[in-house]
């Protein structure tokens, strides 16, 4: 694969992933959405379908990694590091592009997020939304922990990312799985499973680009009453998945 193919594939695939993922979060969160308040199960499946669509689309060009943690895990396993920077650049650009596209899809709903004078942060956020006031928007783009404890949040992200990357590496042991296209489907189901089983504490970033790219976009988008972009927490969904990806590669090398 050429550097150009890898970059283009990762940009397109990651953009589709974030379009679906941020899109389902917007659908469940924003007022005047037909999917409003449809719940965590819908979000988990929306992200899984995002992986399915994005990875299948990118696969012919780049292999459809779409995730720096996956890229690092594969590099640790294979020892091939020369293309890593191309994958990471494509994933970050794609994540930001996907976030912008999701914003444009829900532009009217974002613009309707008008203020009534109520607070929109912390414990007052749910009350504000119930009373018809603005809803916080960061959770549409990036992860927010239910209990803010950086150590516990890091542990959650590390373990959840190992739960993603280790199966991805192990799928390569099954002869013909990649050629049949089933690997992408299985990875998508793993992402749904992680969301349902391990996503509750932090919102399961398990992908640094998935969190950081949209968080950057959220900082600059002209969303009314958008609230904070919470940069004090931003290191957790970046460092945790990166550590998890490396550990998964090391575990795979040691065990298989």
N, C-alpha and C positions, 0 to 999 in steps of 0.2 A: 504494500500500500504506500502511495506517495504521501508526503506531508500535506499536500493540497487536498487529496481525497480524505485523509483523516480529519483535517480541520473542518472541511465542509460537512462531512458526515456527522461529526460530533456537534457542530453548530445546529444543524437541522434537527437531529435526533433529540438533543437536549432541549431545544426550543419547543418541540412537540411535547416532550415530557412535562415541562413546566407549564405549558399552555393548558394541558389537561389537569395537572395537579393544582396549580393556582386557580384554574377555572372551577374545579369542583369545590375548592374552599370558598371561593367567592359565591358560588351558587348556594352553598349551605349557610353562609354568614350574612350576606347583604339583604337588606330590605328590598322588597319588590322583585325578588327572585322566586321563580316557581318551585325551586328546590329548597327554599329557606327552611332551616331547622330540621333537615332530613337526617342529620346525624352522622356519627363517626363511621359507621359501616359504609355509608355512601362515600365518605372521604377516602377510606382505605381502598375501596374498589376503584375510585376515580384515579388515584395515584397508580394503582396496579395497571389499569388500562393505559395510562400515560406511558408507563415503561414499555408496555406491549407495543403501542403505536410508534413510539420514538425509537426503540431498539430495532424493530423490524425495518423501519425506514432507513436507519443509519447503517444497518449491518452490511450491505453490499459495498459501502464506501470505507467504513472505519471499523467494522465489527460491532458497533453499537455499544460502547462501554458506558458512556453518558454520566460517569461518576468518577471523580478523582480517587475515591477509596477503592473502587474496582480496578482502576488503572494502576494504582500503587500495588494492590494485591497481586495483580498479574505480573507486574515488573519484579516484585520480590520473588515470585515463583519461577519465572523464566530467566531472570537476570538481564533482561533486555530493557534498557533505560533510555535509549536514544530517541524514542518517539514520545516519551512521557510528556514532555513540555508541550508538544503539539496537541495531544489529547486534552491536557488541562486548559490550554488557551481556548480550544474549541468549545469545551464544556462550559466555561465561564461566559463566553460570548453568547452561546446558545441559551444559557439560563437567564441572562438579562433580557435577551430578545423574547423568550417565552413569557417572561413576566410582563413585558410591555404589551404583548399580544393579548394576554389575559385581561389586562387593564382595559384595553380597547373594546374587548367583547362586552365587558360589564361597565362601560363608560357611563351610561345613563344611571345605573345603580350607584356607582361611586359618586356621581355628581348629586345624587339625591340624598347622600349621607350628610344632611344639613344639621346645623347646630340648633339646639333648643335651650342652650345655656347649661345643660347638664354636663357633669364630668364624664370623661370617656376613658379613663385609665383606672387600673387597679380594681378594687372591689366595687366601684361604682359603675363599671362598664356594663354589667348585665342589667342593672337597674335602668341605666340610660337607654339601653336598647329596648327594654320592655316598655318604657314610657314614650317610645317613639323618637328618642334622640339619636344622635350619631352612634355608630358602632365602631370599635377599634378595627383597623384594617391590616395591621402588621401580620396577624395570623393567617391572612389570605396568602401572603407572599412567603413568609418565613416561619420558623418554629418558635413557640413560646412554652416554657415549662409550666406545668400545673403547680409544682412546688419549686421555687427558685433556690436550688442548692447546687452550686457549680460542681462540687465533687460528685454528688449523686447523679447529676445530669450528665456529666462526662462518662461516668461508669455505664449509664444506660445507653448512651450513644455508641460507646465502644463495643459493648456486648451485642447490641442490635446490628451494628455494622458487620461484626464477625458473623452473625447469623445470616447476613446477606452474602458477603464475599466468599465465605468458605463453601457454601453450596454451589456458587457460580464456578469456583475452581474445580470442585468435585464433579460437576456436570460434564466437564471435559474428559473424564475417565470413561464415560459411556460411549462406546463406539457408535458412530452414525447419528448421535443425538444432534450435533451441530449441523450436519448436512441436511437433516430432516426439517430444521427450523424449530424443533420442539424446545430447544434451550431457552429461547426468548420467552415462550409461553410459560415455561416452568419458573423462570426468574420473575416474571410478572406475578405469578401466584405466590411466590415467596415474599414479594413486596407486600402483597395484600395480607399475607399471614403475619408478617412483622408488624404491619399497621394495627391489625386486630389484637395481637398478643403482646407486643412490646412498645407500641406507639403511645400508649396512654400517658406516661410520665412526661415526655418531652415533645411529643408530636413527631417523633422519628424522622430526623433529618436524614441520617444514614448516607448523606451525600453532601459534601461541602459546597459544591457548586449550586445545588438545589436550594440551599439556604442563603449563601452569601450573595450570589448574583441577584436574586429577587430582593434581598434586603437593600442592596445598593440602589436598585431601581425604585423601591419604596421611598427611599430617602429623597429622591428628586422628583417623583411624580406629583403633579398638582392635584392631589386628592383632597377634597374638603374634609376637615376634621380628621385627618388620617391618624393622628396620634404619633407616638414615638417610634423610631426605628430600632430602639433598644440595642445600641452598640455595645453596651456593657456586657451583654450576654452573648454577643455574636461569635466569640471565640469558641464557645462550647460546641455548636453544631459544625464547626470547621475542624477543630483539633480532635474531637472525639471520633468522628468517622475516619480521619486520616490515620489515627492510631489503630483503630479497628481494622482498617484495610491492611496495614502492615502486619499486624498480629495474625490476621487470617492467612496471609501469604506464608508467614513463618510456620504457623501450625500445619498448614497444608504440606509444606516441604518436609516437616518433621514426621508427619503421620502417614503420608501416602507415597 
